[in-house]
Amino acid sequence: MKIAGITLGVVILLFSFLFYILSLMQLVPLIIAGPLLFLAILIIFTLLNNHNKFRGFKK
């Protein structure tokens, strides 16, 4: 599941990066492409950083 999530995240990152390049050429609005790229990077780092954490002993 983790490999599929990271692969999907990389695909979304590539799509949003190309969308950002189009916005730098003023073909699409930059106000849409910037946050989209930020969210793609945030999703990838969240998936990479999500691991089993010790949450204490249950009573």
C-alpha positions as CSV (number, residue, x, y, z in Angstrom):
1,M,0.0,0.0,0.0
2,K,2.8,2.4,0.8
3,I,4.5,1.8,-2.6
4,A,1.2,2.5,-4.4
5,G,0.7,5.7,-2.4
6,I,4.2,7.0,-3.1
7,T,3.9,6.1,-6.8
8,L,0.5,7.9,-7.0
9,G,2.1,10.9,-5.2
10,V,5.0,11.1,-7.7
11,V,2.6,10.9,-10.6
12,I,0.5,13.8,-9.1
13,L,3.8,15.7,-8.4
14,L,4.8,15.4,-12.1
15,F,1.4,16.5,-13.3
16,S,1.3,19.5,-11.0
17,F,4.9,20.4,-11.9
18,L,4.0,20.4,-15.6
19,F,0.9,22.4,-14.8
20,Y,3.2,24.9,-12.9
21,I,5.5,25.2,-15.9
22,L,2.4,26.0,-18.0
23,S,1.5,28.7,-15.5
24,L,4.9,30.2,-15.8
25,M,4.3,30.5,-19.5
26,Q,1.1,32.3,-18.6
27,L,-1.2,29.6,-20.2
28,V,-3.0,28.9,-16.9
29,P,-3.4,31.0,-13.8
30,L,-0.5,30.8,-11.4
31,I,-2.8,31.2,-8.4
32,I,-4.2,27.7,-9.2
33,A,-0.9,26.0,-10.1
34,G,1.1,27.2,-7.1
35,P,-1.1,25.7,-4.4
36,L,-1.5,22.5,-6.4
37,L,2.2,22.0,-6.5
38,F,2.5,22.7,-2.8
39,L,-0.3,20.2,-2.0
40,A,1.4,17.5,-4.1
41,I,4.7,18.0,-2.3
42,L,2.9,18.0,1.0
43,I,1.1,14.7,0.2
44,I,4.4,13.0,-0.7
45,F,6.1,14.1,2.4
46,T,3.1,13.0,4.5
47,L,3.2,9.6,2.9
48,L,6.9,9.2,3.4
49,N,6.8,10.4,7.1
50,N,3.8,8.3,8.1
51,H,5.0,5.3,10.0
52,N,4.0,3.3,13.1
53,K,4.5,5.4,16.1
54,F,4.5,4.3,19.7
55,R,1.4,5.7,21.3
56,G,1.9,4.2,24.8
57,F,0.5,1.2,26.5
58,K,-3.2,0.7,26.5
59,K,-4.9,0.3,29.8
